[in-house]
Amino acid sequence: MEKMVNKLAIDGGSKAKTTPNIPMYPGGLEIGEAEKKAVMQVLDDKYLFRYYGPSDVESKVKLFEEEFSSKIGVQHTLATNSCTSALICSLVALGVGPGDEVIVPGYTFFASCAAIVAAKAVPVIVEVDDSLTLDPDDVEKKITPRTKAIIAVHMRGVPCNMERIMAIASKYNLKVIEDVAQSTGGSYKGKRLGGLGDMGAFSFQYHKIITAGEGGAVVTNDMMLYERAMSYHDAAACWRPGGPEKRFAKARYNGELFPGVNYRMNEISGAILRVQLERLDGLLAQMRQNKSRIKNAISGINGIEFRRLNDPDGDTGIVLILFLPNPEITGKFAEALKAEGIAASSMHNKSVPDWHVYSHWDMIINKWTATQEGCPYTCPHYLNKGGNVQYSSDMNPNTLNYLGRSLHIDIPAQMTGDDCDMISEGILKVAKAYL
Ligand SMILES: Cc1ncc(COP(=O)(O)O)c(C=O)c1O
């Protein structure tokens, strides 16, 4: 006998969700009078560069760094122009470079991996587990004598298994960089993400929890790592804080000063981020409330599993990820939810390119590089250490399997209780028909 269900919208029935979908720009949608005032202040002061201007005011970037350190619970923050640059600064600060391998998950935005190549090291791409973050067992399997660091990506708002990752790092003497781009404000066992590893990298790009359109930050509790990151992000510590005497001072220790790039944050971004940082905890509370409202309403459905959380209390709540029985059902389910008026998507489909899934990282899989010599893969430092990394689009089957069964629903902070209830209703309706 056919299951008795309300007719699905995809089959011509009425939609479960009748309100418009709110785009996923949690901090971005809140930009208002306070941000405008902060920007106008920078313009009125004509103080647009963090190290000087015509007026005697404190740098907004510097103030943001101090406030961010205190929010995250770390000793040092270095503001940058992006998370990609924050990752590169962190790798450079840690001494990662030619001949080194760095472990990175096969599910992350491509930038986490590209940063490794930019730092002249070789990425080793490992599996994620059912939390869709680094699988600690696979991390351990893929460590070689060349491994220098692990990039632990707190993907889609949730923490990695930091306890296991830090234990592995300590066993093999590896450095850990947390990629917190998608999880600002999240935590693991009571500690904010970013401060658990050796260094943490954040993004304030427009899609992120708090934003200035673009922007990033490096955090660390180690003064020397901060100084090295700071030097690199600023050509050669050209603007070392502390006035001209400090700027032109000789290196105080081997490795303090070396040529770098310019990844500095500008004052307008700093001013906006100070306001956005004040909004952070409110945004997190709202997203967490919305997510648990939906989870409570749909829990216990046969055929639907929630993504496993390494620490449910540390989830930022930005997204709800459901595992369905197989990729076919997942694809059908996503289409049916869309027809119900719910912005859902399946997370991996071979034919749909997605920069978050390693199998689409052609530049890495084919070892394409900017110059013909093919460094870092052909670098003598790498070859002499026996390095011979091999990539293929199917090398991490568990990752593709989990992603193939994953359904993604964004949880905007601005959703109302009614929005959440309509989403739950739509999921229940489609589940009744398809599972
Ligand atoms: C996990 C992850 N890492 C790094 C980045 C790069 O951030 P940015 O755009 O600030 O360089 C992103 C951005 O989407 C990301 O999601």
The ligand as an SDF file (V2000), in Angstrom:
LIG
                    3D

 16 16  0  0  0  0  0  0  0  0999 V2000
   37.5750   26.3350    5.7030 C   0  0  0  0  0  0  0  0  0  0  0  0
   38.0790   27.5630    5.0070 C   0  0  0  0  0  0  0  0  0  0  0  0
   39.3830   27.8660    5.0470 N   0  0  0  0  0  0  0  0  0  0  0  0
   39.8790   28.9600    4.4540 C   0  0  0  0  0  0  0  0  0  0  0  0
   39.0530   29.8250    3.7660 C   0  0  0  0  0  0  0  0  0  0  0  0
   39.6480   31.0190    3.0750 C   0  0  0  0  0  0  0  0  0  0  0  0
   39.1760   32.1980    3.6260 O   0  0  0  0  0  0  0  0  0  0  0  0
   39.4250   33.6070    2.9140 P   0  0  0  0  0  0  0  0  0  0  0  0
   38.4220   33.7360    1.8250 O   0  0  0  0  0  0  0  0  0  0  0  0
   39.2090   34.6150    4.0110 O   0  0  0  0  0  0  0  0  0  0  0  0
   40.8120   33.6020    2.4190 O   0  0  0  0  0  0  0  0  0  0  0  0
   37.6850   29.5680    3.6960 C   0  0  0  0  0  0  0  0  0  0  0  0
   36.7860   30.4970    2.9770 C   0  0  0  0  0  0  0  0  0  0  0  0
   35.7430   30.1900    2.5220 O   0  0  0  0  0  0  0  0  0  0  0  0
   37.1830   28.4060    4.3420 C   0  0  0  0  0  0  0  0  0  0  0  0
   35.8850   28.1080    4.2910 O   0  0  0  0  0  0  0  0  0  0  0  0
  1  2  1  0
  2  3  1  0
  2 15  2  0
  3  4  2  0
  4  5  1  0
  5  6  1  0
  5 12  2  0
  6  7  1  0
  7  8  1  0
  8  9  2  0
  8 10  1  0
  8 11  1  0
 12 13  1  0
 12 15  1  0
 13 14  2  0
 15 16  1  0
M  END
$$$$
